[in-house]
Amino acid sequence: MRQSIRWISLLCLTFLMSCASYQKDSTSRTVGEVTDDIGIHTKIKARLVNDEIVRGLAINVEVNKGVVGLTGQVKSQEERRRAVEIAKSVSGVERVIEKLLVMP
């Protein structure tokens, strides 16, 4: 039950962020690019949330034309490394800009 609530919350959050993102960037990205970015964002966020090392809810993910930005706080260098590794592993990611702060 808890897992279901987590997934529903994640999907709702992703949907709302996607709508805001499309309106904000609609002049600089095509509908196809926005759709691709939404898919990339959803895959990365889901993998971060389900990872045993990473606290996925503490990491913000932004995607623009396949370029992923990771921001937020992590507890260790290992968590930082793993978050970048997860982002790079998703199909469609061109590069990852990591601005995670290690705050033990």
Buried (B, 14 or more C-beta within 10 A) or exposed (E): EEEEEBEEEBEEEBEEBBEEBBEEBEEEBEEEBBEBBBBBBBBBBBBBBBBEBBBBBBBBBBBBBBBBBBEBBBBEEEBBBBBBBBBEEBEEBEEBEBEBEEEE
